[in-house]
Amino acid sequence: FSAARAAVVLEDLLGDGAPHPCGSAANHAVRDRLVAHLTGLGYAPRVAPRETMCASASECCDVENITAVVPGVQADAYVALVAHYDSVEEGPGAGDDGAGVAAVLEIARALTTRPKPQRSILLLFTDGEEMGLLGAKAFVKRDPRLGQVVAVLNLEARGTSGPSIMFETTPGNDALVAAFAGS
């Protein structure tokens, strides 16, 4: 993993630095650059069909999640690496969550240099997170691989400075928490 490479990817993803909220032309441009990066790494990204999701009666967006798979020895069990590619209307989303997207892309690049992982890895880039986790809700509602996901690592922002931390987990993740603490 190279933080320097991830920083270059982040700069490319954000383009002109314009905010790119869900459904905007700028968001579609970020989506297209993200798909191009995955394709350039040799993956076959899939943009999910546009789906209208609503946070409230007046806040709806046509979300377009992006997925790609790193095939594993166990093809029917996935570890999901997740980040969202939309931003708030007020900012370019470099920290929330462009850095997470760039990190997942750099992990995806690094995985191309390694032997096949034990479990398949689902690279999931959600849309509409800033409006209320809309892309994640669309994935849970529609993606048939959901039942095969055995672990989720969601790279998300919790501020713009300080160390990387695990800020939330679910019960039964003692081994994951120990591995994270040991790193």
KAHU-V754131 format. One record per residue. N is the residue number from 1. RES is the residue in one letter. PHI is phi in whole degrees, -180 to 180 (999 if undefined). OMEGA is omega as a letter, one per 40 degrees, with the letter a starting at -180 (none if undefined). Layout:
# KAHU-V754131
n->{N & N}
res->{RES & RES}
phi->{PHI & PHI}
omega->{OMEGA & OMEGA}
This chain:
# KAHU-V754131
n->{1 & 2 & 3 & 4 & 5 & 6 & 7 & 8 & 9 & 10 & 11 & 12 & 13 & 14 & 15 & 16 & 17 & 18 & 19 & 20 & 21 & 22 & 23 & 24 & 25 & 26 & 27 & 28 & 29 & 30 & 31 & 32 & 33 & 34 & 35 & 36 & 37 & 38 & 39 & 40 & 41 & 42 & 43 & 44 & 45 & 46 & 47 & 48 & 49 & 50 & 51 & 52 & 53 & 54 & 55 & 56 & 57 & 58 & 59 & 60 & 61 & 62 & 63 & 64 & 65 & 66 & 67 & 68 & 69 & 70 & 71 & 72 & 73 & 74 & 75 & 76 & 77 & 78 & 79 & 80 & 81 & 82 & 83 & 84 & 85 & 86 & 87 & 88 & 89 & 90 & 91 & 92 & 93 & 94 & 95 & 96 & 97 & 98 & 99 & 100 & 101 & 102 & 103 & 104 & 105 & 106 & 107 & 108 & 109 & 110 & 111 & 112 & 113 & 114 & 115 & 116 & 117 & 118 & 119 & 120 & 121 & 122 & 123 & 124 & 125 & 126 & 127 & 128 & 129 & 130 & 131 & 132 & 133 & 134 & 135 & 136 & 137 & 138 & 139 & 140 & 141 & 142 & 143 & 144 & 145 & 146 & 147 & 148 & 149 & 150 & 151 & 152 & 153 & 154 & 155 & 156 & 157 & 158 & 159 & 160 & 161 & 162 & 163 & 164 & 165 & 166 & 167 & 168 & 169 & 170 & 171 & 172 & 173 & 174 & 175 & 176 & 177 & 178 & 179 & 180 & 181 & 182 & 183}
res->{F & S & A & A & R & A & A & V & V & L & E & D & L & L & G & D & G & A & P & H & P & C & G & S & A & A & N & H & A & V & R & D & R & L & V & A & H & L & T & G & L & G & Y & A & P & R & V & A & P & R & E & T & M & C & A & S & A & S & E & C & C & D & V & E & N & I & T & A & V & V & P & G & V & Q & A & D & A & Y & V & A & L & V & A & H & Y & D & S & V & E & E & G & P & G & A & G & D & D & G & A & G & V & A & A & V & L & E & I & A & R & A & L & T & T & R & P & K & P & Q & R & S & I & L & L & L & F & T & D & G & E & E & M & G & L & L & G & A & K & A & F & V & K & R & D & P & R & L & G & Q & V & V & A & V & L & N & L & E & A & R & G & T & S & G & P & S & I & M & F & E & T & T & P & G & N & D & A & L & V & A & A & F & A & G & S}
phi->{999 & -124 & -63 & -65 & -65 & -62 & -65 & -66 & -62 & -58 & -61 & -66 & -58 & -77 & 55 & -81 & 81 & -73 & -56 & -138 & -68 & -49 & 87 & -82 & -61 & -64 & -64 & -64 & -67 & -64 & -55 & -65 & -67 & -63 & -61 & -63 & -62 & -62 & -63 & -63 & -84 & 96 & -87 & -114 & -66 & -123 & -94 & -63 & -55 & -54 & -133 & -77 & -125 & -126 & -87 & -157 & -62 & -108 & -121 & -128 & -153 & -87 & -85 & -135 & -75 & -122 & -131 & -150 & -123 & -98 & -64 & -116 & -59 & -91 & -70 & -102 & -131 & -115 & -101 & -96 & -103 & -125 & -153 & -107 & -105 & -85 & -130 & -73 & -70 & -95 & -149 & -78 & 75 & -61 & -85 & -127 & -136 & -56 & -63 & -66 & -63 & -62 & -66 & -64 & -65 & -69 & -62 & -61 & -64 & -61 & -66 & -71 & -99 & -113 & -63 & -55 & -69 & -61 & -106 & -65 & -118 & -97 & -88 & -123 & -113 & -93 & -117 & 73 & -64 & -67 & -93 & 127 & 60 & -63 & -66 & -63 & -65 & -65 & -61 & -62 & -73 & -121 & -82 & -68 & -80 & -51 & -68 & -100 & -81 & -100 & -157 & -127 & -117 & -102 & -89 & -137 & -85 & -135 & 115 & -114 & -150 & 96 & -76 & -76 & -135 & -90 & -111 & -161 & -153 & -116 & -60 & 86 & -107 & -55 & -66 & -66 & -64 & -63 & -64 & -64 & -61 & -72 & -87}
omega->{i & i & i & i & i & i & i & i & i & a & i & a & a & i & a & i & i & i & a & i & a & i & a & i & i & i & i & i & i & i & a & i & i & i & i & i & i & i & i & i & i & i & i & a & i & i & a & i & i & i & i & i & a & i & i & a & a & a & i & i & i & a & i & i & i & i & i & a & i & a & i & i & i & a & a & i & a & i & a & i & a & i & i & a & i & i & i & a & a & a & a & i & a & i & a & e & i & i & i & i & i & i & i & i & i & i & i & i & a & a & i & a & a & i & i & i & i & i & i & i & i & i & a & i & a & i & i & a & a & i & i & i & a & i & i & i & i & i & a & a & a & a & a & i & a & a & i & i & a & i & i & i & a & i & a & a & i & a & a & i & i & a & i & a & i & a & i & i & i & i & i & a & a & a & i & a & i & i & i & a & a & a & none}
